[in-house]
């Protein structure tokens, strides 16, 4: 019986619950060290940005955007600029950036404005000469225009390329005593207008007559009005050929004041239309106000609209 009672005795298991928190170890120290390191790097970055000039910041930005281009241009260092914050080099009392070692001189790039201007003039002259050759080629290659080759004069002048279309005894450009353009003259002006439309230069138009007085033109309609009307009629034909209107800077009539053949004032070649494709220097001189008694005068020609200018006749004409 005693053995049976021992077998029936219950077994009691006690589970002990531990209270409080366990030990975390040293992981927090590593996190704190990373935080301190990041803050130190942040303040170091702020100090560097504060001691860097705007030009150097732009240079750094340019370097990261185009490092190859900047390395080809060269540079003398990011600390070579004055700033209110001292910095750079070994001597922190300096306020002019980093202290260089040795006698190495930084390369300085300079621009020769005169050489640059001369190069621009040469390029413009070359472009106008190419235009001259292109016009000559178009006239010679077109059978309808080749017959007028003797009436077309192309020459380089101080103001640019001058294109003169002169009259002929048996082939006049206009109807006698009027500004009505002949059909073959229209075709020629259309070709010239199309060629000039490809050039950026602005141009002037001049109308010329011979010295033969216009009938009844002493105080009425004279060679001055006729030459101005013919120049303006030529302008309209150039526009019909494709020339933009804003490219025409001035239209004027000069009558017989500038004869092509002074020894023969009544020669038909004195009746002509002159187109000057101006270079930049001539255009600037025309648009620049001229001083009058110490004051700048207003330009007499508006660049946005062509104008017809008729001068008074010379004494004795």
SEMI-410227 format. One record per residue (C-alpha): x, y, z; residue in three letters. Coordinates in pm, 1 decimal. Layout:
<pakes>
<pake u="X" v="Y" w="Z" code="Ala"/>
...
</pakes>
This chain:
<pakes>
<pake u="0.0" v="0.0" w="0.0" code="Unk"/>
<pake u="284.4" v="232.8" w="81.1" code="Unk"/>
<pake u="423.5" v="185.8" w="-265.9" code="Unk"/>
<pake u="92.9" v="269.9" w="-422.8" code="Unk"/>
<pake u="63.1" v="592.9" w="-222.6" code="Unk"/>
<pake u="407.5" v="703.4" w="-336.8" code="Unk"/>
<pake u="307.6" v="649.0" w="-693.8" code="Unk"/>
<pake u="-4.7" v="864.0" w="-652.7" code="Unk"/>
<pake u="182.1" v="1159.2" w="-495.3" code="Unk"/>
<pake u="150.8" v="1467.0" w="-728.9" code="Unk"/>
<pake u="460.1" v="1630.1" w="-881.7" code="Unk"/>
<pake u="466.3" v="2009.5" w="-841.4" code="Unk"/>
<pake u="680.3" v="2217.1" w="-1091.0" code="Unk"/>
<pake u="759.5" v="2576.5" w="-987.0" code="Unk"/>
<pake u="823.6" v="2828.0" w="-1266.9" code="Unk"/>
<pake u="1014.5" v="3134.5" w="-1151.8" code="Unk"/>
<pake u="942.6" v="3455.6" w="-1346.7" code="Unk"/>
<pake u="1232.4" v="3702.2" w="-1359.4" code="Unk"/>
<pake u="1135.6" v="4064.8" w="-1305.0" code="Unk"/>
<pake u="1290.6" v="4394.5" w="-1443.7" code="Unk"/>
<pake u="1481.0" v="4447.3" w="-1771.5" code="Unk"/>
<pake u="1781.3" v="4264.1" w="-1894.1" code="Unk"/>
<pake u="2116.3" v="4420.8" w="-1980.4" code="Unk"/>
<pake u="2122.9" v="4578.6" w="-2332.6" code="Unk"/>
<pake u="2494.2" v="4565.9" w="-2389.5" code="Unk"/>
<pake u="2697.9" v="4844.9" w="-2577.8" code="Unk"/>
<pake u="2488.9" v="4889.9" w="-2896.1" code="Unk"/>
<pake u="2374.9" v="5242.6" w="-2792.2" code="Unk"/>
<pake u="2735.3" v="5358.0" w="-2776.4" code="Unk"/>
<pake u="2787.6" v="5270.0" w="-3142.7" code="Unk"/>
<pake u="2471.6" v="5457.4" w="-3245.4" code="Unk"/>
<pake u="2573.1" v="5761.9" w="-3042.2" code="Unk"/>
<pake u="2921.1" v="5760.8" w="-3196.7" code="Unk"/>
<pake u="2768.2" v="5753.6" w="-3547.3" code="Unk"/>
<pake u="2542.5" v="6046.4" w="-3455.6" code="Unk"/>
<pake u="2834.4" v="6254.1" w="-3323.3" code="Unk"/>
<pake u="3039.0" v="6175.7" w="-3634.4" code="Unk"/>
<pake u="2753.0" v="6282.3" w="-3864.5" code="Unk"/>
<pake u="2704.1" v="6609.1" w="-3673.9" code="Unk"/>
<pake u="3076.3" v="6684.9" w="-3693.1" code="Unk"/>
<pake u="3073.1" v="6623.3" w="-4067.5" code="Unk"/>
<pake u="2766.3" v="6847.6" w="-4101.9" code="Unk"/>
<pake u="2923.5" v="7140.7" w="-3916.7" code="Unk"/>
<pake u="3247.3" v="7093.3" w="-4112.2" code="Unk"/>
<pake u="3046.6" v="7115.8" w="-4435.4" code="Unk"/>
<pake u="2872.6" v="7432.0" w="-4312.3" code="Unk"/>
<pake u="3210.6" v="7588.2" w="-4231.4" code="Unk"/>
<pake u="3346.9" v="7505.9" w="-4574.6" code="Unk"/>
<pake u="3040.7" v="7652.6" w="-4747.1" code="Unk"/>
<pake u="3068.4" v="7968.1" w="-4539.0" code="Unk"/>
<pake u="3434.5" v="8019.0" w="-4625.6" code="Unk"/>
<pake u="3387.7" v="7960.8" w="-5001.3" code="Unk"/>
<pake u="3318.9" v="8247.1" w="-5241.7" code="Unk"/>
<pake u="3028.2" v="8250.4" w="-5486.3" code="Unk"/>
<pake u="3267.9" v="8215.8" w="-5777.2" code="Unk"/>
<pake u="3425.6" v="7906.7" w="-5623.9" code="Unk"/>
<pake u="3083.4" v="7755.3" w="-5557.8" code="Unk"/>
<pake u="2994.8" v="7807.4" w="-5920.6" code="Unk"/>
<pake u="3326.1" v="7653.0" w="-6022.3" code="Unk"/>
<pake u="3256.1" v="7345.5" w="-5809.8" code="Unk"/>
<pake u="2908.5" v="7315.5" w="-5959.7" code="Unk"/>
<pake u="3053.1" v="7351.9" w="-6309.8" code="Unk"/>
<pake u="3309.6" v="7085.7" w="-6234.5" code="Unk"/>
<pake u="3048.9" v="6828.0" w="-6140.2" code="Unk"/>
<pake u="2829.4" v="6921.7" w="-6437.1" code="Unk"/>
<pake u="3112.4" v="6921.8" w="-6695.6" code="Unk"/>
<pake u="3439.2" v="6798.2" w="-6539.8" code="Unk"/>
<pake u="3613.3" v="6737.5" w="-6872.8" code="Unk"/>
<pake u="3547.1" v="7089.8" w="-6998.3" code="Unk"/>
<pake u="3663.6" v="7250.1" w="-6673.8" code="Unk"/>
<pake u="3980.7" v="7043.5" w="-6663.1" code="Unk"/>
<pake u="4065.6" v="7158.1" w="-7016.1" code="Unk"/>
<pake u="4012.7" v="7525.1" w="-6922.4" code="Unk"/>
<pake u="4234.2" v="7493.9" w="-6615.2" code="Unk"/>
<pake u="4220.3" v="7680.2" w="-6286.5" code="Unk"/>
<pake u="4430.5" v="7798.9" w="-5996.8" code="Unk"/>
<pake u="4239.9" v="7658.2" w="-5697.8" code="Unk"/>
<pake u="3916.6" v="7716.6" w="-5513.4" code="Unk"/>
<pake u="4071.2" v="7932.1" w="-5242.6" code="Unk"/>
<pake u="4223.3" v="8203.9" w="-5459.1" code="Unk"/>
<pake u="3959.6" v="8462.8" w="-5384.1" code="Unk"/>
<pake u="3913.3" v="8719.2" w="-5110.6" code="Unk"/>
<pake u="3641.0" v="8656.8" w="-4855.1" code="Unk"/>
<pake u="3532.5" v="8798.3" w="-4523.5" code="Unk"/>
<pake u="3597.1" v="8459.4" w="-4361.0" code="Unk"/>
<pake u="3958.1" v="8361.9" w="-4312.7" code="Unk"/>
<pake u="4048.6" v="8031.0" w="-4457.0" code="Unk"/>
<pake u="4270.1" v="7815.1" w="-4669.3" code="Unk"/>
<pake u="4631.4" v="7718.3" w="-4662.1" code="Unk"/>
<pake u="4862.0" v="7702.4" w="-4362.8" code="Unk"/>
<pake u="4829.9" v="8057.8" w="-4232.1" code="Unk"/>
<pake u="4478.2" v="8116.8" w="-4097.0" code="Unk"/>
<pake u="4551.5" v="8487.6" w="-4049.0" code="Unk"/>
<pake u="4539.5" v="8531.4" w="-4425.8" code="Unk"/>
<pake u="4209.9" v="8650.4" w="-4571.1" code="Unk"/>
<pake u="4292.3" v="8604.1" w="-4937.6" code="Unk"/>
<pake u="4241.3" v="8230.1" w="-4965.5" code="Unk"/>
<pake u="4491.9" v="7952.7" w="-4975.3" code="Unk"/>
<pake u="4862.4" v="8019.7" w="-4940.3" code="Unk"/>
<pake u="5052.9" v="7899.8" w="-5243.5" code="Unk"/>
<pake u="5387.8" v="7733.2" w="-5217.1" code="Unk"/>
<pake u="5664.4" v="7829.8" w="-5454.2" code="Unk"/>
<pake u="5664.3" v="8091.7" w="-5727.9" code="Unk"/>
<pake u="5418.0" v="7922.8" w="-5961.7" code="Unk"/>
<pake u="5210.8" v="8190.1" w="-6134.7" code="Unk"/>
<pake u="4851.1" v="8112.2" w="-6220.0" code="Unk"/>
<pake u="4773.0" v="8127.7" w="-6589.2" code="Unk"/>
<pake u="4547.6" v="8420.8" w="-6675.4" code="Unk"/>
<pake u="4338.4" v="8413.9" w="-6989.4" code="Unk"/>
<pake u="4294.3" v="8751.3" w="-7161.2" code="Unk"/>
<pake u="4088.3" v="8850.4" w="-7464.4" code="Unk"/>
<pake u="4233.8" v="9083.7" w="-7725.1" code="Unk"/>
<pake u="3931.8" v="9290.7" w="-7825.5" code="Unk"/>
<pake u="4107.1" v="9442.7" w="-8127.2" code="Unk"/>
<pake u="4206.6" v="9101.2" w="-8259.4" code="Unk"/>
<pake u="3852.9" v="8975.2" w="-8201.4" code="Unk"/>
<pake u="3706.3" v="9270.7" w="-8389.2" code="Unk"/>
<pake u="3950.1" v="9224.9" w="-8677.6" code="Unk"/>
<pake u="3852.8" v="8859.1" w="-8697.3" code="Unk"/>
<pake u="3483.8" v="8951.3" w="-8710.4" code="Unk"/>
<pake u="3551.5" v="9200.8" w="-8989.1" code="Unk"/>
<pake u="3744.2" v="8940.6" w="-9188.8" code="Unk"/>
<pake u="3462.6" v="8688.5" w="-9144.4" code="Unk"/>
<pake u="3204.5" v="8943.1" w="-9258.3" code="Unk"/>
<pake u="3406.9" v="9043.5" w="-9564.3" code="Unk"/>
<pake u="3449.1" v="8676.9" w="-9652.6" code="Unk"/>
<pake u="3074.8" v="8621.6" w="-9622.6" code="Unk"/>
<pake u="2995.7" v="8922.1" w="-9844.4" code="Unk"/>
<pake u="3245.0" v="8802.7" w="-10105.8" code="Unk"/>
<pake u="3074.1" v="8464.1" w="-10103.1" code="Unk"/>
<pake u="2743.5" v="8643.3" w="-10161.3" code="Unk"/>
<pake u="2898.5" v="8829.4" w="-10454.8" code="Unk"/>
<pake u="3017.0" v="8505.3" w="-10612.1" code="Unk"/>
<pake u="2679.3" v="8341.3" w="-10555.5" code="Unk"/>
<pake u="2496.8" v="8627.6" w="-10727.8" code="Unk"/>
<pake u="2736.1" v="8615.8" w="-11020.5" code="Unk"/>
<pake u="2685.8" v="8241.3" w="-11050.5" code="Unk"/>
<pake u="2305.4" v="8267.3" w="-11042.3" code="Unk"/>
<pake u="2304.6" v="8539.1" w="-11308.3" code="Unk"/>
<pake u="2534.5" v="8344.5" w="-11539.0" code="Unk"/>
<pake u="2347.5" v="8016.0" w="-11493.5" code="Unk"/>
<pake u="2006.9" v="8169.5" w="-11567.0" code="Unk"/>
<pake u="1965.1" v="8225.7" w="-11944.2" code="Unk"/>
<pake u="1694.0" v="8487.0" w="-11883.9" code="Unk"/>
<pake u="1929.7" v="8691.5" w="-11663.7" code="Unk"/>
<pake u="2262.5" v="8627.4" w="-11835.8" code="Unk"/>
<pake u="2178.5" v="8887.2" w="-12100.8" code="Unk"/>
<pake u="2173.3" v="9155.4" w="-11828.7" code="Unk"/>
<pake u="2521.7" v="9070.7" w="-11701.6" code="Unk"/>
<pake u="2670.2" v="9385.0" w="-11854.9" code="Unk"/>
<pake u="2415.4" v="9597.5" w="-11666.7" code="Unk"/>
<pake u="2496.4" v="9453.5" w="-11322.7" code="Unk"/>
<pake u="2797.4" v="9589.5" w="-11133.3" code="Unk"/>
<pake u="2911.9" v="9408.6" w="-10818.9" code="Unk"/>
<pake u="3190.8" v="9557.2" w="-10606.1" code="Unk"/>
<pake u="3311.7" v="9557.0" w="-10246.9" code="Unk"/>
<pake u="3316.7" v="9902.3" w="-10086.8" code="Unk"/>
<pake u="3395.5" v="10042.8" w="-9744.7" code="Unk"/>
<pake u="3027.6" v="10011.7" w="-9648.2" code="Unk"/>
<pake u="2978.8" v="9658.7" w="-9780.8" code="Unk"/>
<pake u="2876.9" v="9488.1" w="-10105.5" code="Unk"/>
<pake u="2732.6" v="9728.5" w="-10362.3" code="Unk"/>
<pake u="2501.3" v="9589.2" w="-10631.3" code="Unk"/>
<pake u="2429.2" v="9839.0" w="-10909.9" code="Unk"/>
<pake u="2182.1" v="9778.0" w="-11190.7" code="Unk"/>
<pake u="2247.9" v="10031.8" w="-11462.5" code="Unk"/>
<pake u="2026.9" v="10132.7" w="-11751.1" code="Unk"/>
<pake u="2103.5" v="10064.8" w="-12116.9" code="Unk"/>
<pake u="1996.2" v="10251.8" w="-12427.1" code="Unk"/>
<pake u="1804.8" v="9957.1" w="-12573.1" code="Unk"/>
<pake u="1711.4" v="9789.1" w="-12242.8" code="Unk"/>
<pake u="1583.0" v="10040.7" w="-11984.2" code="Unk"/>
<pake u="1494.5" v="9922.4" w="-11633.9" code="Unk"/>
<pake u="1185.7" v="10144.2" w="-11607.0" code="Unk"/>
<pake u="933.9" v="10291.7" w="-11844.0" code="Unk"/>
<pake u="1045.6" v="10629.2" w="-11974.1" code="Unk"/>
<pake u="983.8" v="10906.4" w="-11723.7" code="Unk"/>
<pake u="808.2" v="10678.8" w="-11469.7" code="Unk"/>
<pake u="875.6" v="10429.3" w="-11188.7" code="Unk"/>
<pake u="704.6" v="10137.5" w="-11365.6" code="Unk"/>
<pake u="942.1" v="9840.0" w="-11348.3" code="Unk"/>
<pake u="999.4" v="9646.4" w="-11671.2" code="Unk"/>
<pake u="921.9" v="9268.1" w="-11655.6" code="Unk"/>
<pake u="1284.4" v="9158.6" w="-11701.4" code="Unk"/>
<pake u="1389.5" v="9401.4" w="-11428.1" code="Unk"/>
<pake u="1127.1" v="9243.9" w="-11199.0" code="Unk"/>
<pake u="1272.2" v="8897.0" w="-11252.9" code="Unk"/>
<pake u="1621.8" v="9022.3" w="-11180.9" code="Unk"/>
<pake u="1516.1" v="9197.3" w="-10859.6" code="Unk"/>
<pake u="1326.8" v="8887.6" w="-10745.9" code="Unk"/>
<pake u="1642.9" v="8678.8" w="-10783.9" code="Unk"/>
<pake u="1848.6" v="8933.5" w="-10592.5" code="Unk"/>
<pake u="1584.6" v="8955.4" w="-10317.4" code="Unk"/>
<pake u="1583.9" v="8576.7" w="-10275.3" code="Unk"/>
<pake u="1964.5" v="8570.8" w="-10245.7" code="Unk"/>
<pake u="1974.0" v="8861.7" w="-9998.0" code="Unk"/>
<pake u="1706.0" v="8698.6" w="-9781.9" code="Unk"/>
<pake u="1963.9" v="8439.9" w="-9672.0" code="Unk"/>
<pake u="2201.3" v="8706.6" w="-9537.1" code="Unk"/>
<pake u="2158.1" v="8880.0" w="-9197.6" code="Unk"/>
<pake u="2294.6" v="9216.2" w="-9316.0" code="Unk"/>
<pake u="2064.9" v="9512.3" w="-9362.7" code="Unk"/>
<pake u="2073.6" v="9717.0" w="-9682.2" code="Unk"/>
<pake u="2002.1" v="10054.7" w="-9835.8" code="Unk"/>
<pake u="1856.8" v="10140.1" w="-10179.1" code="Unk"/>
<pake u="1946.7" v="10443.5" w="-10386.7" code="Unk"/>
<pake u="1784.3" v="10566.5" w="-10705.2" code="Unk"/>
<pake u="1988.8" v="10765.3" w="-10958.6" code="Unk"/>
<pake u="1901.0" v="10946.7" w="-11280.5" code="Unk"/>
<pake u="2104.5" v="11116.8" w="-11550.1" code="Unk"/>
<pake u="2139.8" v="11492.7" w="-11573.9" code="Unk"/>
<pake u="1864.3" v="11537.1" w="-11833.3" code="Unk"/>
<pake u="1600.3" v="11760.5" w="-11668.1" code="Unk"/>
<pake u="1256.8" v="11609.5" w="-11615.2" code="Unk"/>
<pake u="993.6" v="11778.4" w="-11828.9" code="Unk"/>
<pake u="822.3" v="12045.4" w="-11621.1" code="Unk"/>
<pake u="1022.5" v="11947.2" w="-11315.6" code="Unk"/>
<pake u="1159.9" v="12284.3" w="-11214.7" code="Unk"/>
<pake u="915.1" v="12324.7" w="-10927.2" code="Unk"/>
<pake u="698.9" v="12014.6" w="-10967.2" code="Unk"/>
<pake u="777.7" v="11647.9" w="-11021.2" code="Unk"/>
<pake u="1151.0" v="11630.1" w="-11100.2" code="Unk"/>
<pake u="1440.0" v="11385.2" w="-11114.9" code="Unk"/>
<pake u="1450.2" v="11389.8" w="-10732.7" code="Unk"/>
<pake u="1100.8" v="11250.0" w="-10701.3" code="Unk"/>
<pake u="1156.1" v="11014.6" w="-10995.9" code="Unk"/>
<pake u="1475.2" v="10864.9" w="-10848.9" code="Unk"/>
<pake u="1309.1" v="10819.1" w="-10507.4" code="Unk"/>
<pake u="1002.7" v="10653.8" w="-10663.7" code="Unk"/>
<pake u="1218.0" v="10416.5" w="-10869.0" code="Unk"/>
<pake u="1420.1" v="10318.9" w="-10560.9" code="Unk"/>
<pake u="1100.7" v="10247.1" w="-10367.9" code="Unk"/>
<pake u="958.7" v="10048.2" w="-10660.1" code="Unk"/>
<pake u="1276.8" v="9838.8" w="-10658.9" code="Unk"/>
<pake u="1231.0" v="9782.6" w="-10284.8" code="Unk"/>
<pake u="884.4" v="9638.0" w="-10345.6" code="Unk"/>
<pake u="1022.2" v="9396.6" w="-10607.5" code="Unk"/>
<pake u="1294.7" v="9280.4" w="-10366.5" code="Unk"/>
<pake u="1026.6" v="9210.8" w="-10106.4" code="Unk"/>
<pake u="829.5" v="9015.4" w="-10366.7" code="Unk"/>
<pake u="1140.6" v="8801.1" w="-10417.2" code="Unk"/>
<pake u="1150.4" v="8704.3" w="-10048.1" code="Unk"/>
<pake u="1351.0" v="8979.3" w="-9878.2" code="Unk"/>
<pake u="1209.3" v="9059.6" w="-9528.3" code="Unk"/>
<pake u="1080.0" v="9415.9" w="-9498.7" code="Unk"/>
<pake u="1273.4" v="9486.8" w="-9177.6" code="Unk"/>
<pake u="1602.9" v="9424.4" w="-9356.4" code="Unk"/>
<pake u="1567.2" v="9746.4" w="-9557.9" code="Unk"/>
<pake u="1714.4" v="10030.6" w="-9356.4" code="Unk"/>
<pake u="1693.7" v="10324.9" w="-9597.4" code="Unk"/>
<pake u="1551.7" v="10411.9" w="-9938.8" code="Unk"/>
<pake u="1652.7" v="10740.0" w="-10099.5" code="Unk"/>
<pake u="1652.4" v="10920.9" w="-10431.1" code="Unk"/>
<pake u="1969.2" v="11103.5" w="-10533.7" code="Unk"/>
<pake u="1870.0" v="11225.2" w="-10883.1" code="Unk"/>
<pake u="2188.3" v="11322.0" w="-11073.8" code="Unk"/>
<pake u="2393.5" v="11424.2" w="-10766.8" code="Unk"/>
<pake u="2620.0" v="11116.2" w="-10791.8" code="Unk"/>
<pake u="2679.9" v="11042.5" w="-11158.9" code="Unk"/>
<pake u="2846.3" v="10717.5" w="-11256.7" code="Unk"/>
<pake u="3004.0" v="10886.9" w="-11559.4" code="Unk"/>
<pake u="3069.1" v="11247.3" w="-11464.4" code="Unk"/>
<pake u="3224.8" v="11326.2" w="-11800.3" code="Unk"/>
<pake u="2902.2" v="11213.7" w="-11971.9" code="Unk"/>
<pake u="2616.9" v="11338.7" w="-11749.4" code="Unk"/>
<pake u="2345.9" v="11233.7" w="-11999.0" code="Unk"/>
<pake u="2479.0" v="10878.5" w="-12047.5" code="Unk"/>
<pake u="2212.1" v="10607.7" w="-11986.2" code="Unk"/>
<pake u="2437.5" v="10423.3" w="-11738.3" code="Unk"/>
<pake u="2392.0" v="10711.5" w="-11496.1" code="Unk"/>
<pake u="2033.1" v="10592.1" w="-11456.9" code="Unk"/>
<pake u="2072.1" v="10311.6" w="-11206.5" code="Unk"/>
<pake u="1954.8" v="10146.2" w="-10886.2" code="Unk"/>
<pake u="2219.7" v="10092.7" w="-10618.8" code="Unk"/>
<pake u="2173.5" v="9827.5" w="-10346.4" code="Unk"/>
<pake u="2431.3" v="9831.1" w="-10065.6" code="Unk"/>
<pake u="2447.3" v="9523.0" w="-9840.7" code="Unk"/>
<pake u="2596.6" v="9699.9" w="-9540.1" code="Unk"/>
<pake u="2856.0" v="9560.6" w="-9306.4" code="Unk"/>
<pake u="2812.5" v="9595.2" w="-8929.7" code="Unk"/>
<pake u="3034.7" v="9903.5" w="-8905.0" code="Unk"/>
<pake u="2835.7" v="10095.9" w="-9168.6" code="Unk"/>
<pake u="2505.6" v="9992.3" w="-9011.5" code="Unk"/>
<pake u="2616.5" v="10105.0" w="-8664.1" code="Unk"/>
<pake u="2739.5" v="10437.3" w="-8803.0" code="Unk"/>
<pake u="2402.6" v="10498.0" w="-8970.3" code="Unk"/>
<pake u="2199.6" v="10413.8" w="-8659.8" code="Unk"/>
<pake u="2426.1" v="10592.0" w="-8412.6" code="Unk"/>
<pake u="2293.2" v="10938.3" w="-8314.0" code="Unk"/>
<pake u="2526.7" v="11219.1" w="-8418.9" code="Unk"/>
<pake u="2609.0" v="11479.5" w="-8149.5" code="Unk"/>
<pake u="2487.6" v="11834.3" w="-8219.1" code="Unk"/>
<pake u="2624.4" v="12111.4" w="-7994.1" code="Unk"/>
<pake u="2717.1" v="11864.0" w="-7725.6" code="Unk"/>
<pake u="2379.3" v="11688.1" w="-7733.1" code="Unk"/>
<pake u="2295.6" v="11359.1" w="-7898.6" code="Unk"/>
<pake u="2070.5" v="11408.8" w="-8197.7" code="Unk"/>
<pake u="1788.7" v="11169.9" w="-8269.1" code="Unk"/>
<pake u="1852.1" v="10939.7" w="-8567.1" code="Unk"/>
<pake u="1678.6" v="11071.5" w="-8876.7" code="Unk"/>
<pake u="1612.1" v="10721.7" w="-9011.2" code="Unk"/>
<pake u="1395.1" v="10479.2" w="-8817.6" code="Unk"/>
<pake u="1544.3" v="10127.7" w="-8842.0" code="Unk"/>
<pake u="1205.1" v="9960.4" w="-8832.3" code="Unk"/>
<pake u="1067.8" v="10132.8" w="-9144.1" code="Unk"/>
<pake u="1232.1" v="10220.3" w="-9474.9" code="Unk"/>
<pake u="1210.1" v="10585.3" w="-9566.3" code="Unk"/>
<pake u="1226.0" v="10770.4" w="-9894.1" code="Unk"/>
<pake u="1468.7" v="11060.0" w="-9882.8" code="Unk"/>
<pake u="1469.8" v="11327.8" w="-10151.1" code="Unk"/>
<pake u="1743.7" v="11588.2" w="-10133.5" code="Unk"/>
<pake u="1714.3" v="11939.6" w="-10278.7" code="Unk"/>
<pake u="1870.0" v="11987.9" w="-10622.7" code="Unk"/>
<pake u="2221.4" v="12117.9" w="-10645.2" code="Unk"/>
<pake u="2273.1" v="12478.1" w="-10757.0" code="Unk"/>
<pake u="2332.3" v="12507.1" w="-11128.2" code="Unk"/>
<pake u="2163.0" v="12174.2" w="-11219.5" code="Unk"/>
</pakes>
